[in-house]
Amino acid sequence: IREVVVDFRKKYDTGKKIMADGAWYRLYVKDASRELTVIDWQPVEMSAERNFFMLHTTDLIPNTYFIDVRVRNGRSVNTYKSTLTFNIVSDVTVRYE
């Protein structure tokens, strides 16, 4: 189980983090030009200090995974593609840092 912290920053002011109460993530893999959804859109949690979500990796098969983030900002909704990419490997002796 991994905790993924999502930082949202104010536009044109990269030093200022903001809390987002309308954010979602999805996990998928790519197969040629197709995107195969592994986890459909789920809400990003909000604590007093940060936005985050918990990702259970034990059920994932070896592959390259991608995470998209969707954020509601007023009346508009923006989707950020391939915000995070990671690999699940089958050999426990292989480590990616």
Contact map, one row per residue, 1 for C-alpha under 8 A:
1110000000000000000000000000000000000000000000000000011111000000000000000000000000000000000000000
1111000000000000000000000000000000000000000000000000011110000000000000000000000000000000000000000
1111100000000000000000000000000000000000000000000001111000000000000000000000000000000000000000000
0111110000000000000000000000000000000000000000000001111000000000000000000000000000000000000000000
0011111000000000000000000000000000000000000000000111100000000000000000000000000000000000000000000
0001111100000000000000000000000000000000000000000111100000000000000000000000000000000000000000000
0000111110000000110000000000000000000000000000000110000000000000000000000000000000000000000000000
0000011111000000111100000000000000000000000000000000000000000000000000000000000000000000000000000
0000001111101111110000000000000000000000000000000000000000000000000000000000000000000000000000000
0000000111111111110000000000000000000000000000000000000000000000000000000000000000000000000000000
0000000011111100000000000000000000000000000000000000000000000000000000000000000000000000000000000
0000000001111100000000000000000000000000000000000000000000000000000000000000000000000000000000000
0000000011111111000000000000000000000000000000000000000000000000000000000000000000000000000000000
0000000011111111100000000000000000000000000000000000000000000000000000000000000000000000000000000
0000000011001111100000000000000000000000000000000000000000000000000000000000000000000000000000000
0000000011001111110000000000000000000000000000000000000000000000000000000000000000000000000000000
0000001111000111111000000000000000000000000000000000000000000000000000000000000000000000000000000
0000001111000001111100000000000000000000000000000000000000000000000000000000000000000000000000000
0000000100000000111110000000000000000000000001000110000000000000000000000000000000000000000000000
0000000100000000011111100000000000000000000001000010000000000000000000110000000000000000000000000
0000000000000000001111100000000000000000000001000000000000000000000000000000000000000000000000000
0000000000000000000111110000000000000000001100000000000000000000000000111000000000000000000000000
0000000000000000000111111000000000000000001100000000000000000000000011110000000000000000000000000
0000000000000000000001111100000000000000111100000000000000000000000011100000000000000000000000000
0000000000000000000000111110000000000001111100000000000000000000001111000000000000000000000000000
0000000000000000000000011111000000001111110000000000000000000000001110000000000000000000000000000
0000000000000000000000001111100000001111100000000000000000000000111100000000000000000000000000000
0000000000000000000000000111110000111110000000000000000000000000111000000000000000000000000000000
0000000000000000000000000011111000111100000000000000000000000011110000000000000000000000000000000
0000000000000000000000000001111111110000000000000000000000000001100000000000000000000000000000000
0000000000000000000000000000111111110000000000000000000000000000000000000000000000000000000000000
0000000000000000000000000000011111000000000000000000000000000000000000000000000000000000000000000
0000000000000000000000000000011111100000000000000000000000000000000000000000000000000000000000000
0000000000000000000000000000011111110000000000000000000000000000000000000000000000000000000000000
0000000000000000000000000001111011111000000000000000000000000000000000000000000000000000000000000
0000000000000000000000000001111001111100000000000000000000000000000000000000000000000000000000000
0000000000000000000000000111100000111111000000000000000000000000000000000000000000000000000000000
0000000000000000000000000111100000011111000000000000000000000000000000000000000000000000000000000
0000000000000000000000000111000000001111110000000000000000000000000000000000000000000000000000000
0000000000000000000000001110000000001111110000000000000000000000000000000000000000000000000000000
0000000000000000000000011110000000000011111000000000000000000000000000000000000000000000000000000
0000000000000000000000011100000000000011111100000000000000000000000000000000000000000000000000000
0000000000000000000001111000000000000000111110000000100000000000000000000000000000000000000000000
0000000000000000000001111000000000000000011111000011100000000000000000000000000000000000000000000
0000000000000000000000000000000000000000001111100011100000000000000000000000000000000000000000000
0000000000000000001110000000000000000000000111111111000000000000000000000000000000000000000000000
0000000000000000000000000000000000000000000011111111000000000000000000000000000000000000000000000
0000000000000000000000000000000000000000000001111100000000000000000000000000000000000000000000000
0000000000000000000000000000000000000000000001111110000000000000000000000000000000000000000000000
0000111000000000001000000000000000000000000001111111000000000000000000000000000000000000000000000
0000111000000000001100000000000000000000000111101111100000000000000000000000000000000000000000000
0011110000000000000000000000000000000000000111100111110000000000000000000000000000000000000000000
0011110000000000000000000000000000000000001110000011111000000000000000000000000000000000000000000
1111000000000000000000000000000000000000000000000001111100000000000000000000000000000000000000000
1111000000000000000000000000000000000000000000000000111110000000000000000000000000000000000000000
1100000000000000000000000000000000000000000000000000011111100000000000000000000000000000000000000
1100000000000000000000000000000000000000000000000000001111110000000000000000000000000000000000000
1000000000000000000000000000000000000000000000000000000111110000000000000000000000000000000000000
0000000000000000000000000000000000000000000000000000000111111000000000000000000000000000000000000
0000000000000000000000000000000000000000000000000000000011111100000000000000000000000001000000000
0000000000000000000000000000000000000000000000000000000000111110000000000000000000000001110000000
0000000000000000000000000000000000000000000000000000000000011111000000000000000000000011110000000
0000000000000000000000000000100000000000000000000000000000001111100000000000000000000011100000000
0000000000000000000000000000110000000000000000000000000000000111110000000000000000001111000000000
0000000000000000000000000011110000000000000000000000000000000011111000000000000000001111000000000
0000000000000000000000000011100000000000000000000000000000000001111100000000000001111100000000000
0000000000000000000000001111000000000000000000000000000000000000111110000000000011111000000000000
0000000000000000000000001110000000000000000000000000000000000000011111000000001111110000000000000
0000000000000000000000111100000000000000000000000000000000000000001111100000001110100000000000000
0000000000000000000000111000000000000000000000000000000000000000000111110000111100000000000000000
0000000000000000000101110000000000000000000000000000000000000000000011111000111000000000000000000
0000000000000000000101100000000000000000000000000000000000000000000001111111110000000000000000000
0000000000000000000001000000000000000000000000000000000000000000000000111111110000000000000000000
0000000000000000000000000000000000000000000000000000000000000000000000011111100000000000000000000
0000000000000000000000000000000000000000000000000000000000000000000000011111100000000000000000000
0000000000000000000000000000000000000000000000000000000000000000000000011111110000000000000000000
0000000000000000000000000000000000000000000000000000000000000000000001111111111000000000000000000
0000000000000000000000000000000000000000000000000000000000000000000001111001111100000000000000000
0000000000000000000000000000000000000000000000000000000000000000000111100000111110000000000000000
0000000000000000000000000000000000000000000000000000000000000000000111000000011111100000000000000
0000000000000000000000000000000000000000000000000000000000000000001110000000001111100000000000000
0000000000000000000000000000000000000000000000000000000000000000011100000000000111111000000000000
0000000000000000000000000000000000000000000000000000000000000000011110000000000111111000000000000
0000000000000000000000000000000000000000000000000000000000000000011100000000000001111100000000000
0000000000000000000000000000000000000000000000000000000000000001111000000000000001111110000000000
0000000000000000000000000000000000000000000000000000000000000001110000000000000000011111000000000
0000000000000000000000000000000000000000000000000000000000000111100000000000000000001111100000000
0000000000000000000000000000000000000000000000000000000000011111100000000000000000000111110000000
0000000000000000000000000000000000000000000000000000000000001110000000000000000000000011111101000
0000000000000000000000000000000000000000000000000000000000001100000000000000000000000001111100000
0000000000000000000000000000000000000000000000000000000000000000000000000000000000000000111111000
0000000000000000000000000000000000000000000000000000000000000000000000000000000000000000111111100
0000000000000000000000000000000000000000000000000000000000000000000000000000000000000000001111100
0000000000000000000000000000000000000000000000000000000000000000000000000000000000000000101111110
0000000000000000000000000000000000000000000000000000000000000000000000000000000000000000000111111
0000000000000000000000000000000000000000000000000000000000000000000000000000000000000000000001111
0000000000000000000000000000000000000000000000000000000000000000000000000000000000000000000000111
